Amino acid sequence: MRFITNVMINMAVFLVCSMLFPAGFQLADMLTALVAAILLATLNIILKPILFILSLPILVVTLGLFTIVINTILLEITAHLLNGFAFTNFGWAMLVAIILAGVNFIFNDRSKLKIERY
């Protein structure tokens, strides 16, 4: 269920970002957005832990900010594997990665927060 939720959120972010940034992010259609979201979620499951382990010293030095670069690399890999999903440069991919991380933080981590009332 969480995988499907992440895919739908990522798909929506891709669609909105392609409308907001047409000069930097090209998306062919909704089907491409869906396939890109599925591919990115799969890469996050398979490749992201490996990238985290390999970049652990950099993550420690940057206090975790290098995670944005890792997410950008995963987006660029998705763009290279999929036709109709492209960024004009690394900066646009990083902007979409930051937006994607923010939206996923809002929707996914909200359920983990517990509010204690006194």
Phi, psi and omega per residue, in radians:
M1 nan -0.708 3.140
R2 -1.160 -0.638 3.104
F3 -1.056 -0.799 -3.134
I4 -1.131 -0.710 3.107
T5 -1.091 -0.780 3.109
N6 -1.085 -0.713 3.128
V7 -1.102 -0.767 -3.125
M8 -1.173 -0.692 3.100
I9 -1.128 -0.797 3.124
N10 -1.087 -0.703 3.113
M11 -1.070 -0.780 3.132
A12 -1.109 -0.719 3.119
V13 -1.130 -0.715 3.097
F14 -1.058 -0.773 -3.137
L15 -1.119 -0.773 -3.133
V16 -1.171 -0.768 -3.133
C17 -1.134 -0.609 3.108
S18 -1.188 -0.501 3.069
M19 -1.389 -0.627 -3.124
L20 -1.317 -0.616 -3.060
F21 -2.166 1.126 -3.089
P22 -1.158 -0.396 -3.141
A23 -1.347 -0.433 -3.044
G24 -1.964 -0.274 -3.048
F25 -2.438 1.999 -3.137
Q26 -1.860 2.328 3.128
L27 -2.356 2.187 -3.023
A28 -1.197 -0.929 -3.092
D29 -2.817 -3.066 -3.104
M30 -1.174 -0.608 3.120
L31 -1.123 -0.700 3.081
T32 -1.103 -0.683 3.098
A33 -1.098 -0.714 3.124
L34 -1.142 -0.811 3.140
V35 -1.127 -0.691 3.111
A36 -1.122 -0.697 3.126
A37 -1.150 -0.721 3.100
I38 -1.135 -0.768 3.140
L39 -1.122 -0.739 3.119
L40 -1.137 -0.719 3.104
A41 -1.104 -0.680 3.107
T42 -1.167 -0.745 3.091
L43 -1.117 -0.622 3.092
N44 -1.108 -0.607 3.135
I45 -1.316 -0.736 -3.015
I46 -1.557 -0.883 -2.944
L47 -1.625 -0.524 -3.058
K48 -1.075 -0.737 3.098
P49 -1.075 -0.625 3.114
I50 -1.159 -0.771 3.118
L51 -1.127 -0.630 3.094
F52 -1.099 -0.787 -3.122
I53 -1.145 -0.747 -3.130
L54 -1.165 -0.539 -3.087
S55 -1.819 0.321 -3.098
L56 -0.985 -0.754 3.104
P57 -1.077 -0.685 3.121
I58 -1.193 -0.679 3.104
L59 -1.083 -0.675 3.135
V60 -1.181 -0.775 -3.114
V61 -1.134 -0.683 -3.105
T62 -1.585 0.131 3.139
L63 0.989 0.640 3.055
G64 1.588 -0.101 -3.122
L65 -1.200 -0.344 3.105
F66 -1.170 -0.235 3.072
T67 -1.014 -0.600 3.111
I68 -1.102 -0.693 3.112
V69 -1.168 -0.692 3.094
I70 -1.082 -0.777 3.102
N71 -1.100 -0.651 3.105
T72 -1.149 -0.711 3.102
I73 -1.078 -0.728 3.106
L74 -1.122 -0.662 3.068
L75 -1.136 -0.716 3.112
E76 -1.138 -0.677 3.071
I77 -1.090 -0.745 3.087
T78 -1.045 -0.740 -3.138
A79 -1.146 -0.624 3.134
H80 -1.288 -0.488 -3.124
L81 -1.487 -0.276 -2.980
L82 -2.203 2.205 3.052
N83 -1.339 2.492 3.128
G84 1.547 0.087 3.124
F85 -2.341 1.826 -3.001
A86 -2.570 2.642 3.031
F87 -2.025 2.533 3.126
T88 -1.312 -0.543 3.067
N89 -2.737 3.101 -3.073
F90 -1.145 -0.541 -3.136
G91 -1.111 -0.742 3.102
W92 -1.153 -0.671 3.099
A93 -1.118 -0.656 3.119
M94 -1.181 -0.681 3.104
L95 -1.092 -0.774 3.106
V96 -1.144 -0.651 3.109
A97 -1.118 -0.680 3.117
I98 -1.166 -0.764 3.111
I99 -1.107 -0.756 3.128
L100 -1.065 -0.752 3.125
A101 -1.131 -0.719 3.125
G102 -1.124 -0.783 3.141
V103 -1.166 -0.737 3.103
N104 -1.127 -0.618 3.078
F105 -1.096 -0.767 -3.117
I106 -1.125 -0.801 -3.042
F107 -1.447 -0.656 -3.048
N108 -1.521 -0.711 -3.056
D109 -1.456 -0.196 3.132
R110 -1.128 -0.587 -3.129
S111 -1.263 -0.363 -3.136
K112 -1.459 -0.366 -3.122
L113 -1.315 2.331 3.104
K114 -2.026 2.252 3.118
I115 -1.731 2.100 3.121
E116 -1.693 2.331 3.110
R117 -1.904 2.438 -3.131
Y118 -1.780 nan nan
